[in-house]
Amino acid sequence: MGRGQANIEDQLRSAIAVLDGLDIIDKGSAQGVRDDINSAIATFLTSLLATERGIFEANSASALATVQSFLLSFVSRAASRERLHIFTTNYDRLIEHGCDQAGLRIIDRFVGSLRPLFRNTRIELDYHYNPPGIRGEPRFMEGVVRLTKLHGSLDWRFDPIAHRIYRSETPFGADDDHPSLPDSPVDTVMIYPNPAKDVETTQYPYAELFRDFASATCRPNSVVVTYGYGFGDDHINRVLLDMLSVPSAHLVIIAFELDDRIKGFLNQTRPAQVSLLAGNHFGSLQHLVDDYLPKPALDYITGRMSDLLKNRAFADAAAGLAPAEPSQPPAGSGGGT
């Protein structure tokens, strides 16, 4: 499956491969390459922060409401059901920002408040609460989502001394000179070029992230919805193809257009297991939220009303009820030409 045209991740991957070789055979030349890579990654990070800053400064109420509705459409489910699990390859923190604004609680691999550390444990942690007046019967809390950033994030850092990954205190849309931005990002910022990510999935922490991805998707009755994913990462595509080997699994692809990469992936799947929504109308987040996604409803009354309407339709069908035939006008009373 071809990846198409090269992007910045391909360029960084090639440069890092050259740097690794020079670190062994020519350390003098390696420093110059390292400086160039640091400059490129720093420019990339500042561009990501500029995007976040533009979103934060615009403070568009309508845009924020659209993002919140998009997230809540998927999160709105009975708390006892499986939690929504969001997997993203993006390095920015738009999803986290949207969840914060929507009042959603995020569960990820990091533990801690001042300096959250990446943990290897896969214990199914969750949020519960005790209803008022009821003790000893905790219930699942609503509005909880799991988040996995498969390719890392701009605020993930590697501590070379402790050999631990932590999340830095980089504000959303921080200035370019924020003290949390490192001088040598090639050694500390946890964002990985494409082919290296595929090779390094057996190493820390990418093995943990992709294990979460595979275990959450490759199971019976699982449904994966992709939005904005270009199917250019072969290691992700392999997991999706493994998921579709389960007959009850289903994949929904939402994209602006069908390019060669998406077509190549579809050629390896069974049409009955894939739903495709392609085109500018489906790709537009505004149209998707307004016209196609269900309206978020976390409250009990709305859910109960929906169940009653469904049961009423089933009851009418079982009783053989049909809509009344329109009455016929008396003979000779009809006009017309």
N, C-alpha and C positions, 0 to 999 in steps of 0.2 A: 504494500500500500504506500504509494508515494506521498511524501510530505509536502510536495509543492515547492513554492519559492522559499528560499532561506529567510529566516527572521533573525532578530537580535539574539535569541537564545542559541541559534546555530553558530553565530559569530563568536559568542562568548565560549561556547563549547570548544570550538576550534582553537581559540586563543588559550584557553586553560590547558588543553592538551599539549600545546607548544610549551607553555610555561612548565608543566610537569616534566617534560623532557629536558628542558634547559636547566631545571633545578638539579638534574643528575649529571649532565655532561658539560654545562657551561654556566656556572652561577653568575659570572659577570654579566652576561647578556640577559640572564633571567630577570635581573632587577629592572631593566628597561621595559621588558614585556609586562612585568608585574605592575609597574606604574601606569602603563597604558590601560591595562585591564581595570585597575582601580579607578582610573578616570572615567572609563566607559560605564562601569557599574554605578559610580557616584552620579553620573548624568542620568542614568536610568532611574535611580532612586528619586532624584529631585523631580523628574518628570511625573513619577507616580504620586509624589506628594503634591505637586502642582495640580494634578487632577483632583485629588482629595480636597485640596484647598479651594478649588473652583466650585466644587459641590457644596462645601461648607459655607463659603461666602455668598453664594447665590441664594441660599436659604429659601428655595422655591417651595412654597407650601403644596402646590399641586404635584410637583415632581416627587416630593417626599411622601405624599399620600399614595401616589402610584406605587412606589417601591414597597411601602408598608402593606398595601393591599395585595401586591404580588406575593410577598412572604406569607402573609396571613392566610391566603387562599390555600397554601399547602400545609401550614401549621395547624389550621383549624380542623381538629379531629378529636375524638374522644381520648381523654388522657390515658385510658387503659390500653389503647392501641400502640403499635410500634411508633417510636418517635420519628419525626422527619429528620433525615440525615442529609445535610448539604455537603457535597464535595465540589471544590472549586480548584482550578489551576491558576487563578489570578493571584497576584502578589499584593494588590491593594486591599483596603479594608472596607469596601463599600457594603459588603454583606453585614459585617459587624456593626457598622454605623446604622444600617437600616434596622437591624434587630434591636439595637439600643433605643432607637426612636419609636419602635413599635412595642416596646416593653417586653420583648422576648428574652428568655434566659438561654444562654449558650453553654453547651457542654462540649469541651474539647479535651485535648491531652495535657493541658497545662494546669498546674495546681499551685496556688499561692496568690498573694495579693500584691505585695511590694515588688517582688521579682519572680513572677510565675515561672516554674520550671517544667520542662517537658518530661512527662512520666511514661514509662514503658508499660505499666500495668493496663490490662484490658478489662478491668472490672466494670460491669455495667452500672455505673453510678447514675443516679437520677434524683429528681426533686420530688419531695412529698410534703404534705401538710396535714395537720389535724383539724378537722371541721370544728366549728364552735360548739362547745357542749359535748363533744364526743372525744373520749380519750382512748388510746390504744388501738385506733382504727385509722392509721394514716392512709391518705389517698394521693394518687398521682396528681401533681400540679399541671395545669394547662399552660400553654404558651412556652413550651420548652423545645429546643431544637439542638441537634448535634451538628457540629461543624468540623470538617477536616479539610485542611489546605494542602493538597497533595504535593504542590511544588514549593512549599514554604511561603514565607510572607516577608514583607519589607521590614517588619519589626521583630523578626526572629534573629537571635544572635547566638553565636557559638563562643563559649568561654574556653579558650585554649588551655587555661590552667586547670580548671575543674573538669574539663571535657564534658560540659553540660550545655544543653540548649535552653535558653531562657527568652522570655518576651520582654523587650525593652520598653521603656516609658516614652514612646514616640507618639505624641498626640495626633489625632486625625487632621491631616492637612498641615503638618508642622512646617516651620520655616526651613529653608535650605541649610541654615547654619545652626540647627538645633543640636545641642550637645550629645544627644543620643545617637547621632549619625556617626559612624566610625570613620577613621582616617584611612583604614585599609579594609574596605568592604569585601575584597576577594577572599579574605581569610576568616571573616566573621559573619557576614550577612548570609542567612540561610535561604538563598534563592539559587536554584540549580539550572544550568542549561539542559536542553532536551535530551540528547543522547546520554549525557552523564547521569541524568535522573534515571534513565532506564537501566544503566549499568549499576548504579549505586543503590538500587532498591533493596539489595541484600545488606546494606549498611545502615547505620544509625543516622537519622531517624526515619528514613524513607521506607524501610521495611515495615515499620510499625504503621505508617500511614496507608500504605498499599494493602497491608493485611486487613486494616479496617475497611478499606474500599471493597476488597474481594469478599470478606465475610458478610458485609451488609447487602451486597447485591446478588451474589451467587447463592440464592436460596429459593425455595418454591414460593410462587405467588408474589415475587418482588416486582416492583415497577420502578423504572428509572426514567426520569424526564431530563433531557439535555436541552439547555437553552444557551445559545452562543458558543457552543463547543464545536470546533472545526474538524474534529477527528484527525488531527495531525500528530497525536502522540500514540505511538504503537503500543506502548505498555498499558495505556488506559484502554485502548481498543481491544486488546487481548482479554482483559477482564470482562468487558462488555460482551464479547463473543462467548466467553465461558458462561456468563450469566444466561445467555440465550440458548445454551445447550440444555437448560432446564425448561421443559415444555410449558410450564405455567408462568414463566417469567415474560415480561413485556417491556419494550423500549419505546419511548415517545421522543421523537426528534423535532425540535422547533428551531427553524433556521430561516435566515433571510433569503437564501438561495441554495440550490443544489450544485455544489462544486464537485470536482473530480474525487476529492477525498471522501466526501459523504457517499457519492455513488459507488466508489470502490468498497466502502464498508458495507453498504446495503447489498452488494452482490454476494456477500458472504453470509447473509442472514436469510431467515424464512419470512416471507412477507406477512404471514399471519401473526408474527410476534412483534412487528414494528408498525407504529403509527407515525406518519410523516406529516408535519405541518410546515410547509415551506412557502416563502413569499414575503414580500414587504408587509403585507397585512398581518400575518401571523408573527413575523419577527418584531414588529413594533410592540414595545412593552405597554404602551397606552392602550392600543387596540386589544392586546391580549387580556389585560385586566378588565377593560370595560365590556368586552363582548364575549369572551370565551371562558375565562376562569370563574369558578363559583365564588360567590361573595362570601367573605369570611364570616363565620358564625361560631363563636365559642360558647355562647350562653345556652343554658339548658332549654329555655322556652322555645327558641328558634329551632333547635334540634328536635324537640318533641313535636313541634308543629309539622316539621318535614316528615317525621315518621308517621304521623296521623294521616297526612295527605297520601303517602305511599300506601298505607294499609287500606285507606278508603278506595283507592283505585283498584287494588287487588280484590277487595270485597265486591265492588261493582262488577268486575269482570267475572268473578266466580258465580254471581247471581244471574249472569246473562243479561244484565241491563244494557240497553242501547238507547241512544238519544232518540227522542220522540220525532216522528215523521211530521213535517210541516203540513198543516191543515190545507185541504183542497178548497178552493173557492167554489161557491155554488155555481151550478150550470147556468151559463148565460150571463154571469156577472162579470166575466173577464173582458177587458178591453184589449187594445193593442192592434197592431197592424200586421 
